[in-house]
Amino acid sequence: MARPKTMCIRHASGLTDVSLACKDRLGLKISRKDSASVHIHALATSNAVEADIRSLKSCSKVSKIPGSSTASKKHVLAMAFRNAEEITGEKFEFWPKTWVLPEEREDVESELDKNKRRRKGKVKSTFILKPSGGSQGEGISLLQTREDLRASLSLHTGKTVVQSYLPSPLLLPPPNNQKYDIRIYVLVSSVTPLRVHVCKEGLVRFATMDYEVPKRGNLHDVMRHLTNYSLNKRAGGYVHNE
């Protein structure tokens, strides 16, 4: 009689619930032994990731491609796009002009100084600063002057990126006029060969205040300029999706 296939969840960590939910569908029995047929590994995003990799077996299934968490850092992604443009000679039009700070702070200050030379009444160039490892809209700010940049950087100690703020964002048709964005989720199951699965469902996120062109009086209106749910759910009268 053949031995039943087993799934080791000793290193599953945050994937334990998912593993337990899948075991019946896969016809596997739960085990914590090294001799298990399949090993589930939830790779850490910290410095422990290399130790996790060394413990992998040929029958291991991992939660993410090793190194992918590094690419999620905004300054790393910015440099990767920049290097790719230099290597291929292509211009990535979907990617706004981006600076990495603190290394390129002087370049950003030079761009901000151009606003001083603009005639009164002319629309000023706006830039958006984001912490490299940030999420959920926290720490993001809009900039139009050196003073804006200085104030924003005083709140951050690590890497940040500054990008040109898109002057014509996606807006709901009148009379709503709120900013929105669309997210499409993908699963990269292999790098070589490249294999990407596109989720059939996406996500649309909305700002809760009517959009206005950035100016001194509204630069700090995060619910006007940012679409993050984690921020906009705090708005008065926000209706949560059931």
Secondary structure, 3 states (H helix, E strand, C coil): CCCCCEEEEEECHHHHHHHHHHHHHHCCEEECCCCCCEEEECCCCCCCHHHHHHCCCCCEEECCCCCHHHHCCHHHHHHHHHHHHHHHCCCCCCCCCEEEECCCHHHHHHHHHHHHHCCCCCCCCCEEEEECCCCCCCCCEEECCHHHHHHHHCCCCCCEEEEECCCCCCECCCCCCEEEEEEEEEEEEECCCCEEEEEEEEEEEEEEEECCCCCCCCCCCHHHHCCCHHHHCCCCCCCCCC
